[in-house]
Amino acid sequence: MTTKTQRLAALLPEVYAARYGDGTLHHLLDAIGAELTRADAAVKRLLSSHWIDYAEGQGLDGLAATFGERRRILRDGNAETDEALRQRLKSLVARFTGGGTVEAVKGAVRSALGLPFDLRDLPLPPTAGGLRDAIAALVDLTEFAPDPTRMRAPASEGKEEDDLWRLDLDVDLPSVGTDQPVVQLRVTRGVARNISVEVAGTGEGVRAHPQLALQTGETLVLETDTQGGFFARVLGAEGQRSVGHLFLAWDGSSPPMVPEVPTGTSTWIFRAGSGFAADQWSAFDEDTFDLPVFEAELSWTRYQPLTFDLTVPYFLKDAVQRLCDDYGYTGPVFAYEGLPLTRIQEVVDATRAAGVRGRVNFSLNLPVDGADRHETSEQLSGVLLARSTEDTNLTEAVSVGSINTLTLSHDQEESLRIGGIFDISTFDDSHQVFLD
């Protein structure tokens, strides 16, 4: 007898015998109470279906529809389970509440790939604590996406200035950080000496000794490595040669260093002249009276504002499996079937903050085994041909000669020796003794 039946029976007087279990009235009240109980349970299920932790079936589908989502069809053709859809919707809610942050973007991408939005939800044992950090590192986000940039100043924009040929290169590209550039100067006509590179208004730059001469077609390359070392080389038809020892800093001090590309606007000034501007270095069989003509190029890495690069492994499941093997973990990691890699950019676009541009890159770490393994091997084979020639010709030879040598000597030697002790006192020298 349900609680509803008891409550209905208590409303009737004792004369009706409603509490008697075998009575007709009791059976009627029991049927009505059961229907009321089922209706009450349905109402409770309806209320709980509005909560993502308790929603099931169509109720969960209705919650997913409010976010524009629906059950995914897995690779085996079956529909996504309630638990998988629930976990994905939880990550989606977290994405809406925290969109635009680094962790929100990384979590959304992890969720789209089938991993939990929050890796703390992984039921890892204490012995595999490092596995969580290793899996988190598979999805990497780099703020201010690096962009290899190259700018060129053609030779036609040059002009004459104080017996030198000058070429300006204006840099007006936004960047959130500085970078060491690679400077190239290529001579298109004449012979270039007295070469210099300067950043206008900063007092920074480098200048070459007049001894350095660039022939037509040769290219001067200047760069500074991350350790502050300066390198200069000349590229030409005959190869390359190092000329770093012929350079000084712009103010004449040493060691030289290529200036950094600033974050704001800058003007790079390139100058070169003929050898006859410095008589001690002019060569009548090499230099010309005309000023040289050259072109310049600047290449560096620009860190773009309001951008980020997101990198994920192309073979994510293989990468996760290798990490699990390394940590000895055999439990589940993926919460549900992930989206195709072609749709990851859509997830990033939906999660990024307004005005920010995100790019998706895939890293390729080939699996050890499987159909996607691309193994390369090299083999060297050759054919050895040996030839032997037999010569039956006989040759005999006999040599006869004299090895006697007679030498006559008529040398004579005479000598005269005088022995004694000579003691002579002097005011400016010591005593001298001569023996024999």
NUFIBA-867150 format. One record per residue (C-alpha): residue number from 1; residue in three letters; z, x, y. Coordinates in steps of 0.5 Angstrom, whole numbers, plus 500, padded with zeros to 3 digits. Example, Ala and Ser with C-alpha at 12.3 -4.5 7.8 and 13.67 -1.06 7.14 Angstrom:
@nr->1 rest->ala pz->516 px->525 py->491
@nr->2 rest->ser pz->514 px->527 py->498
This chain:
@nr->1 rest->met pz->500 px->500 py->500
@nr->2 rest->thr pz->498 px->503 py->507
@nr->3 rest->thr pz->502 px->503 py->513
@nr->4 rest->lys pz->497 px->498 py->516
@nr->5 rest->thr pz->499 px->493 py->510
@nr->6 rest->gln pz->506 px->494 py->511
@nr->7 rest->arg pz->506 px->493 py->518
@nr->8 rest->leu pz->502 px->486 py->517
@nr->9 rest->ala pz->506 px->484 py->512
@nr->10 rest->ala pz->512 px->485 py->516
@nr->11 rest->leu pz->510 px->480 py->521
@nr->12 rest->leu pz->510 px->474 py->517
@nr->13 rest->pro pz->516 px->470 py->515
@nr->14 rest->glu pz->519 px->471 py->508
@nr->15 rest->val pz->517 px->465 py->505
@nr->16 rest->tyr pz->510 px->467 py->505
@nr->17 rest->ala pz->512 px->472 py->500
@nr->18 rest->ala pz->507 px->477 py->503
@nr->19 rest->arg pz->511 px->483 py->501
@nr->20 rest->tyr pz->510 px->481 py->494
@nr->21 rest->gly pz->505 px->486 py->491
@nr->22 rest->asp pz->501 px->482 py->486
@nr->23 rest->gly pz->501 px->476 py->491
@nr->24 rest->thr pz->494 px->473 py->494
@nr->25 rest->leu pz->497 px->474 py->501
@nr->26 rest->his pz->499 px->481 py->500
@nr->27 rest->his pz->492 px->483 py->497
@nr->28 rest->leu pz->489 px->480 py->503
@nr->29 rest->leu pz->493 px->484 py->508
@nr->30 rest->asp pz->492 px->490 py->504
@nr->31 rest->ala pz->484 px->490 py->504
@nr->32 rest->ile pz->485 px->488 py->512
@nr->33 rest->gly pz->490 px->494 py->513
@nr->34 rest->ala pz->485 px->499 py->509
@nr->35 rest->glu pz->479 px->497 py->514
@nr->36 rest->leu pz->484 px->498 py->520
@nr->37 rest->thr pz->486 px->505 py->517
@nr->38 rest->arg pz->478 px->507 py->516
@nr->39 rest->ala pz->477 px->505 py->523
@nr->40 rest->asp pz->483 px->508 py->526
@nr->41 rest->ala pz->480 px->515 py->522
@nr->42 rest->ala pz->473 px->514 py->525
@nr->43 rest->val pz->476 px->514 py->532
@nr->44 rest->lys pz->480 px->520 py->531
@nr->45 rest->arg pz->474 px->523 py->528
@nr->46 rest->leu pz->470 px->521 py->534
@nr->47 rest->leu pz->475 px->524 py->538
@nr->48 rest->ser pz->476 px->531 py->535
@nr->49 rest->ser pz->468 px->531 py->534
@nr->50 rest->his pz->468 px->533 py->542
@nr->51 rest->trp pz->472 px->539 py->540
@nr->52 rest->ile pz->468 px->545 py->538
@nr->53 rest->asp pz->473 px->547 py->533
@nr->54 rest->tyr pz->473 px->541 py->529
@nr->55 rest->ala pz->466 px->538 py->530
@nr->56 rest->glu pz->462 px->537 py->524
@nr->57 rest->gly pz->455 px->535 py->522
@nr->58 rest->gln pz->452 px->530 py->527
@nr->59 rest->gly pz->458 px->531 py->532
@nr->60 rest->leu pz->456 px->539 py->532
@nr->61 rest->asp pz->449 px->537 py->533
@nr->62 rest->gly pz->451 px->533 py->539
@nr->63 rest->leu pz->455 px->539 py->542
@nr->64 rest->ala pz->449 px->544 py->541
@nr->65 rest->ala pz->444 px->539 py->544
@nr->66 rest->thr pz->448 px->539 py->551
@nr->67 rest->phe pz->447 px->546 py->551
@nr->68 rest->gly pz->440 px->546 py->549
@nr->69 rest->glu pz->441 px->549 py->542
@nr->70 rest->arg pz->439 px->546 py->535
@nr->71 rest->arg pz->440 px->548 py->528
@nr->72 rest->arg pz->436 px->554 py->526
@nr->73 rest->ile pz->432 px->554 py->520
@nr->74 rest->leu pz->434 px->560 py->516
@nr->75 rest->arg pz->429 px->565 py->512
@nr->76 rest->asp pz->430 px->561 py->506
@nr->77 rest->gly pz->428 px->554 py->509
@nr->78 rest->asn pz->435 px->552 py->509
@nr->79 rest->ala pz->438 px->549 py->515
@nr->80 rest->glu pz->444 px->553 py->519
@nr->81 rest->thr pz->451 px->551 py->516
@nr->82 rest->asp pz->456 px->548 py->521
@nr->83 rest->glu pz->460 px->554 py->521
@nr->84 rest->ala pz->454 px->559 py->523
@nr->85 rest->leu pz->452 px->554 py->528
@nr->86 rest->arg pz->460 px->553 py->531
@nr->87 rest->gln pz->460 px->561 py->532
@nr->88 rest->arg pz->454 px->561 py->535
@nr->89 rest->leu pz->456 px->555 py->540
@nr->90 rest->lys pz->462 px->559 py->541
@nr->91 rest->ser pz->458 px->565 py->544
@nr->92 rest->leu pz->454 px->561 py->548
@nr->93 rest->val pz->460 px->558 py->551
@nr->94 rest->ala pz->462 px->565 py->553
@nr->95 rest->arg pz->456 px->567 py->555
@nr->96 rest->phe pz->456 px->561 py->560
@nr->97 rest->thr pz->463 px->562 py->563
@nr->98 rest->gly pz->462 px->570 py->563
@nr->99 rest->gly pz->454 px->571 py->565
@nr->100 rest->gly pz->452 px->577 py->569
@nr->101 rest->thr pz->457 px->582 py->566
@nr->102 rest->val pz->456 px->588 py->562
@nr->103 rest->glu pz->460 px->585 py->556
@nr->104 rest->ala pz->457 px->578 py->557
@nr->105 rest->val pz->450 px->581 py->556
@nr->106 rest->lys pz->452 px->585 py->550
@nr->107 rest->gly pz->455 px->580 py->547
@nr->108 rest->ala pz->450 px->575 py->548
@nr->109 rest->val pz->445 px->580 py->545
@nr->110 rest->arg pz->450 px->581 py->539
@nr->111 rest->ser pz->450 px->574 py->538
@nr->112 rest->ala pz->443 px->573 py->538
@nr->113 rest->leu pz->442 px->578 py->533
@nr->114 rest->gly pz->447 px->575 py->528
@nr->115 rest->leu pz->453 px->579 py->530
@nr->116 rest->pro pz->459 px->575 py->533
@nr->117 rest->phe pz->460 px->575 py->540
@nr->118 rest->asp pz->466 px->578 py->540
@nr->119 rest->leu pz->467 px->583 py->535
@nr->120 rest->arg pz->474 px->582 py->535
@nr->121 rest->asp pz->473 px->576 py->531
@nr->122 rest->leu pz->471 px->581 py->525
@nr->123 rest->pro pz->476 px->581 py->519
@nr->124 rest->leu pz->476 px->588 py->519
@nr->125 rest->pro pz->482 px->592 py->515
@nr->126 rest->pro pz->486 px->597 py->519
@nr->127 rest->thr pz->483 px->602 py->515
@nr->128 rest->ala pz->476 px->600 py->518
@nr->129 rest->gly pz->478 px->600 py->525
@nr->130 rest->gly pz->473 px->605 py->527
@nr->131 rest->leu pz->467 px->601 py->524
@nr->132 rest->arg pz->468 px->596 py->530
@nr->133 rest->asp pz->467 px->601 py->535
@nr->134 rest->ala pz->461 px->604 py->531
@nr->135 rest->ile pz->458 px->597 py->531
@nr->136 rest->ala pz->459 px->595 py->538
@nr->137 rest->ala pz->455 px->602 py->540
@nr->138 rest->leu pz->449 px->599 py->537
@nr->139 rest->val pz->448 px->595 py->543
@nr->140 rest->asp pz->448 px->600 py->549
@nr->141 rest->leu pz->447 px->597 py->556
@nr->142 rest->thr pz->445 px->603 py->561
@nr->143 rest->glu pz->446 px->600 py->568
@nr->144 rest->phe pz->441 px->602 py->574
@nr->145 rest->ala pz->435 px->603 py->569
@nr->146 rest->pro pz->432 px->610 py->570
@nr->147 rest->asp pz->425 px->610 py->572
@nr->148 rest->pro pz->420 px->617 py->571
@nr->149 rest->thr pz->417 px->617 py->578
@nr->150 rest->arg pz->411 px->621 py->581
@nr->151 rest->met pz->408 px->621 py->588
@nr->152 rest->arg pz->402 px->625 py->590
@nr->153 rest->ala pz->400 px->628 py->597
@nr->154 rest->pro pz->392 px->629 py->596
@nr->155 rest->ala pz->389 px->635 py->600
@nr->156 rest->ser pz->385 px->631 py->605
@nr->157 rest->glu pz->392 px->629 py->608
@nr->158 rest->gly pz->393 px->636 py->610
@nr->159 rest->lys pz->393 px->639 py->617
@nr->160 rest->glu pz->393 px->646 py->621
@nr->161 rest->glu pz->400 px->648 py->624
@nr->162 rest->asp pz->401 px->655 py->627
@nr->163 rest->asp pz->396 px->659 py->622
@nr->164 rest->leu pz->399 px->655 py->616
@nr->165 rest->trp pz->396 px->649 py->612
@nr->166 rest->arg pz->401 px->643 py->612
@nr->167 rest->leu pz->402 px->637 py->607
@nr->168 rest->asp pz->407 px->632 py->608
@nr->169 rest->leu pz->409 px->627 py->602
@nr->170 rest->asp pz->414 px->621 py->605
@nr->171 rest->val pz->418 px->619 py->599
@nr->172 rest->asp pz->421 px->612 py->601
@nr->173 rest->leu pz->423 px->609 py->594
@nr->174 rest->pro pz->430 px->606 py->593
@nr->175 rest->ser pz->435 px->609 py->588
@nr->176 rest->val pz->442 px->609 py->587
@nr->177 rest->gly pz->443 px->617 py->585
@nr->178 rest->thr pz->440 px->623 py->587
@nr->179 rest->asp pz->435 px->627 py->582
@nr->180 rest->gln pz->433 px->634 py->581
@nr->181 rest->pro pz->425 px->634 py->582
@nr->182 rest->val pz->419 px->638 py->579
@nr->183 rest->val pz->415 px->640 py->585
@nr->184 rest->gln pz->407 px->642 py->584
@nr->185 rest->leu pz->403 px->645 py->589
@nr->186 rest->arg pz->395 px->646 py->587
@nr->187 rest->val pz->390 px->650 py->591
@nr->188 rest->thr pz->383 px->647 py->591
@nr->189 rest->arg pz->380 px->652 py->596
@nr->190 rest->gly pz->382 px->659 py->598
@nr->191 rest->val pz->388 px->663 py->597
@nr->192 rest->ala pz->395 px->661 py->599
@nr->193 rest->arg pz->400 px->666 py->601
@nr->194 rest->asn pz->407 px->665 py->605
@nr->195 rest->ile pz->408 px->658 py->601
@nr->196 rest->ser pz->414 px->654 py->603
@nr->197 rest->val pz->417 px->647 py->601
@nr->198 rest->glu pz->422 px->644 py->606
@nr->199 rest->val pz->426 px->637 py->606
@nr->200 rest->ala pz->425 px->635 py->613
@nr->201 rest->gly pz->431 px->635 py->617
@nr->202 rest->thr pz->436 px->638 py->612
@nr->203 rest->gly pz->435 px->645 py->612
@nr->204 rest->glu pz->434 px->645 py->605
@nr->205 rest->gly pz->428 px->648 py->601
@nr->206 rest->val pz->425 px->655 py->598
@nr->207 rest->arg pz->420 px->660 py->601
@nr->208 rest->ala pz->416 px->665 py->597
@nr->209 rest->his pz->415 px->672 py->599
@nr->210 rest->pro pz->408 px->674 py->602
@nr->211 rest->gln pz->406 px->678 py->596
@nr->212 rest->leu pz->405 px->671 py->592
@nr->213 rest->ala pz->398 px->669 py->592
@nr->214 rest->leu pz->395 px->663 py->589
@nr->215 rest->gln pz->388 px->663 py->587
@nr->216 rest->thr pz->383 px->657 py->587
@nr->217 rest->gly pz->385 px->652 py->581
@nr->218 rest->glu pz->392 px->655 py->580
@nr->219 rest->thr pz->398 px->651 py->580
@nr->220 rest->leu pz->405 px->653 py->582
@nr->221 rest->val pz->411 px->649 py->579
@nr->222 rest->leu pz->418 px->649 py->582
@nr->223 rest->glu pz->424 px->646 py->578
@nr->224 rest->thr pz->432 px->647 py->578
@nr->225 rest->asp pz->435 px->646 py->571
@nr->226 rest->thr pz->442 px->642 py->570
@nr->227 rest->gln pz->445 px->649 py->570
@nr->228 rest->gly pz->443 px->650 py->577
@nr->229 rest->gly pz->438 px->655 py->575
@nr->230 rest->phe pz->431 px->656 py->579
@nr->231 rest->phe pz->425 px->657 py->575
@nr->232 rest->ala pz->418 px->658 py->578
@nr->233 rest->arg pz->411 px->659 py->575
@nr->234 rest->val pz->404 px->659 py->576
@nr->235 rest->leu pz->399 px->656 py->571
@nr->236 rest->gly pz->392 px->658 py->571
@nr->237 rest->ala pz->386 px->659 py->567
@nr->238 rest->glu pz->389 px->666 py->564
@nr->239 rest->gly pz->395 px->662 py->562
@nr->240 rest->gln pz->402 px->662 py->566
@nr->241 rest->arg pz->406 px->667 py->569
@nr->242 rest->ser pz->413 px->667 py->572
@nr->243 rest->val pz->414 px->668 py->579
@nr->244 rest->gly pz->421 px->666 py->580
@nr->245 rest->his pz->423 px->673 py->583
@nr->246 rest->leu pz->419 px->672 py->589
@nr->247 rest->phe pz->422 px->666 py->592
@nr->248 rest->leu pz->428 px->665 py->597
@nr->249 rest->ala pz->432 px->659 py->599
@nr->250 rest->trp pz->429 px->656 py->606
@nr->251 rest->asp pz->434 px->660 py->610
@nr->252 rest->gly pz->433 px->667 py->607
@nr->253 rest->ser pz->439 px->667 py->602
@nr->254 rest->ser pz->439 px->667 py->595
@nr->255 rest->pro pz->439 px->664 py->590
@nr->256 rest->pro pz->433 px->659 py->591
@nr->257 rest->met pz->434 px->652 py->589
@nr->258 rest->val pz->429 px->646 py->589
@nr->259 rest->pro pz->432 px->640 py->594
@nr->260 rest->glu pz->435 px->634 py->590
@nr->261 rest->val pz->431 px->628 py->592
@nr->262 rest->pro pz->436 px->624 py->596
@nr->263 rest->thr pz->437 px->616 py->595
@nr->264 rest->gly pz->434 px->614 py->602
@nr->265 rest->thr pz->428 px->616 py->605
@nr->266 rest->ser pz->425 px->623 py->606
@nr->267 rest->thr pz->419 px->627 py->608
@nr->268 rest->trp pz->417 px->633 py->604
@nr->269 rest->ile pz->413 px->639 py->607
@nr->270 rest->phe pz->409 px->644 py->604
@nr->271 rest->arg pz->406 px->650 py->608
@nr->272 rest->ala pz->401 px->655 py->606
@nr->273 rest->gly pz->397 px->660 py->609
@nr->274 rest->ser pz->392 px->666 py->608
@nr->275 rest->gly pz->394 px->673 py->607
@nr->276 rest->phe pz->391 px->675 py->614
@nr->277 rest->ala pz->397 px->672 py->617
@nr->278 rest->ala pz->401 px->678 py->614
@nr->279 rest->asp pz->397 px->684 py->614
@nr->280 rest->gln pz->401 px->688 py->609
@nr->281 rest->trp pz->399 px->683 py->604
@nr->282 rest->ser pz->392 px->682 py->605
@nr->283 rest->ala pz->387 px->684 py->600
@nr->284 rest->phe pz->380 px->684 py->603
@nr->285 rest->asp pz->377 px->683 py->595
@nr->286 rest->glu pz->382 px->677 py->594
@nr->287 rest->asp pz->384 px->674 py->601
@nr->288 rest->thr pz->380 px->670 py->606
@nr->289 rest->phe pz->380 px->669 py->613
@nr->290 rest->asp pz->380 px->661 py->612
@nr->291 rest->leu pz->387 px->657 py->611
@nr->292 rest->pro pz->388 px->655 py->604
@nr->293 rest->val pz->387 px->647 py->602
@nr->294 rest->phe pz->392 px->645 py->597
@nr->295 rest->glu pz->395 px->638 py->594
@nr->296 rest->ala pz->402 px->637 py->592
@nr->297 rest->glu pz->406 px->633 py->587
@nr->298 rest->leu pz->413 px->631 py->586
@nr->299 rest->ser pz->416 px->628 py->580
@nr->300 rest->trp pz->423 px->626 py->578
@nr->301 rest->thr pz->427 px->620 py->575
@nr->302 rest->arg pz->429 px->614 py->580
@nr->303 rest->tyr pz->435 px->610 py->578
@nr->304 rest->gln pz->433 px->603 py->580
@nr->305 rest->pro pz->438 px->598 py->583
@nr->306 rest->leu pz->439 px->591 py->581
@nr->307 rest->thr pz->437 px->593 py->574
@nr->308 rest->phe pz->439 px->595 py->567
@nr->309 rest->asp pz->436 px->598 py->560
@nr->310 rest->leu pz->439 px->595 py->554
@nr->311 rest->thr pz->437 px->598 py->547
@nr->312 rest->val pz->438 px->596 py->540
@nr->313 rest->pro pz->436 px->598 py->533
@nr->314 rest->tyr pz->430 px->596 py->531
@nr->315 rest->phe pz->432 px->596 py->524
@nr->316 rest->leu pz->439 px->593 py->526
@nr->317 rest->lys pz->441 px->590 py->519
@nr->318 rest->asp pz->440 px->597 py->516
@nr->319 rest->ala pz->444 px->601 py->521
@nr->320 rest->val pz->450 px->596 py->520
@nr->321 rest->gln pz->450 px->597 py->513
@nr->322 rest->arg pz->450 px->605 py->513
@nr->323 rest->leu pz->456 px->604 py->518
@nr->324 rest->cys pz->459 px->599 py->513
@nr->325 rest->asp pz->458 px->604 py->507
@nr->326 rest->asp pz->461 px->610 py->511
@nr->327 rest->tyr pz->467 px->606 py->513
@nr->328 rest->gly pz->467 px->603 py->506
@nr->329 rest->tyr pz->467 px->596 py->508
@nr->330 rest->thr pz->464 px->591 py->503
@nr->331 rest->gly pz->466 px->585 py->507
@nr->332 rest->pro pz->461 px->580 py->511
@nr->333 rest->val pz->459 px->583 py->518
@nr->334 rest->phe pz->453 px->578 py->520
@nr->335 rest->ala pz->456 px->571 py->522
@nr->336 rest->tyr pz->449 px->567 py->522
@nr->337 rest->glu pz->442 px->569 py->522
@nr->338 rest->gly pz->439 px->572 py->528
@nr->339 rest->leu pz->433 px->571 py->532
@nr->340 rest->pro pz->427 px->575 py->532
@nr->341 rest->leu pz->427 px->581 py->536
@nr->342 rest->thr pz->421 px->578 py->540
@nr->343 rest->arg pz->426 px->573 py->543
@nr->344 rest->ile pz->431 px->578 py->545
@nr->345 rest->gln pz->428 px->579 py->552
@nr->346 rest->glu pz->429 px->571 py->553
@nr->347 rest->val pz->437 px->572 py->551
@nr->348 rest->val pz->437 px->578 py->556
@nr->349 rest->asp pz->434 px->574 py->562
@nr->350 rest->ala pz->438 px->568 py->561
@nr->351 rest->thr pz->444 px->572 py->561
@nr->352 rest->arg pz->443 px->577 py->567
@nr->353 rest->ala pz->446 px->575 py->574
@nr->354 rest->ala pz->441 px->572 py->579
@nr->355 rest->gly pz->437 px->578 py->582
@nr->356 rest->val pz->438 px->583 py->577
@nr->357 rest->arg pz->432 px->585 py->572
@nr->358 rest->gly pz->434 px->587 py->565
@nr->359 rest->arg pz->429 px->591 py->560
@nr->360 rest->val pz->430 px->591 py->552
@nr->361 rest->asn pz->428 px->597 py->549
@nr->362 rest->phe pz->428 px->598 py->541
@nr->363 rest->ser pz->431 px->605 py->538
@nr->364 rest->leu pz->427 px->607 py->531
@nr->365 rest->asn pz->432 px->609 py->526
@nr->366 rest->leu pz->428 px->609 py->520
@nr->367 rest->pro pz->432 px->607 py->514
@nr->368 rest->val pz->433 px->611 py->508
@nr->369 rest->asp pz->430 px->606 py->503
@nr->370 rest->gly pz->426 px->600 py->503
@nr->371 rest->ala pz->419 px->598 py->505
@nr->372 rest->asp pz->420 px->600 py->512
@nr->373 rest->arg pz->421 px->607 py->510
@nr->374 rest->his pz->415 px->612 py->513
@nr->375 rest->glu pz->416 px->618 py->509
@nr->376 rest->thr pz->411 px->624 py->511
@nr->377 rest->ser pz->410 px->630 py->507
@nr->378 rest->glu pz->405 px->636 py->508
@nr->379 rest->gln pz->402 px->640 py->503
@nr->380 rest->leu pz->398 px->646 py->503
@nr->381 rest->ser pz->393 px->648 py->498
@nr->382 rest->gly pz->388 px->653 py->498
@nr->383 rest->val pz->383 px->657 py->493
@nr->384 rest->leu pz->383 px->664 py->492
@nr->385 rest->leu pz->376 px->668 py->490
@nr->386 rest->ala pz->377 px->675 py->487
@nr->387 rest->arg pz->371 px->679 py->485
@nr->388 rest->ser pz->371 px->686 py->482
@nr->389 rest->thr pz->365 px->691 py->482
@nr->390 rest->glu pz->365 px->696 py->477
@nr->391 rest->asp pz->361 px->703 py->479
@nr->392 rest->thr pz->359 px->707 py->473
@nr->393 rest->asn pz->356 px->713 py->478
@nr->394 rest->leu pz->360 px->720 py->476
@nr->395 rest->thr pz->361 px->725 py->482
@nr->396 rest->glu pz->363 px->732 py->481
@nr->397 rest->ala pz->365 px->737 py->486
@nr->398 rest->val pz->368 px->744 py->486
@nr->399 rest->ser pz->370 px->748 py->492
@nr->400 rest->val pz->371 px->755 py->493
@nr->401 rest->gly pz->374 px->759 py->499
@nr->402 rest->ser pz->379 px->765 py->501
@nr->403 rest->ile pz->386 px->764 py->504
@nr->404 rest->asn pz->387 px->771 py->505
@nr->405 rest->thr pz->390 px->772 py->512
@nr->406 rest->leu pz->390 px->780 py->515
@nr->407 rest->thr pz->394 px->781 py->522
@nr->408 rest->leu pz->394 px->788 py->525
@nr->409 rest->ser pz->399 px->789 py->530
@nr->410 rest->his pz->400 px->795 py->535
@nr->411 rest->asp pz->405 px->792 py->540
@nr->412 rest->gln pz->410 px->797 py->542
@nr->413 rest->glu pz->417 px->796 py->546
@nr->414 rest->glu pz->421 px->801 py->550
@nr->415 rest->ser pz->428 px->799 py->553
@nr->416 rest->leu pz->434 px->803 py->557
@nr->417 rest->arg pz->441 px->801 py->557
@nr->418 rest->ile pz->446 px->803 py->562
@nr->419 rest->gly pz->454 px->801 py->560
@nr->420 rest->gly pz->459 px->802 py->565
@nr->421 rest->ile pz->465 px->798 py->569
@nr->422 rest->phe pz->463 px->797 py->577
@nr->423 rest->asp pz->469 px->795 py->581
@nr->424 rest->ile pz->467 px->793 py->588
@nr->425 rest->ser pz->472 px->789 py->593
@nr->426 rest->thr pz->469 px->784 py->597
@nr->427 rest->phe pz->472 px->780 py->602
@nr->428 rest->asp pz->468 px->774 py->601
@nr->429 rest->asp pz->467 px->774 py->593
@nr->430 rest->ser pz->471 px->776 py->587
@nr->431 rest->his pz->471 px->782 py->583
@nr->432 rest->gln pz->465 px->783 py->579
@nr->433 rest->val pz->464 px->787 py->572
@nr->434 rest->phe pz->458 px->788 py->569
@nr->435 rest->leu pz->458 px->791 py->562
@nr->436 rest->asp pz->451 px->793 py->559
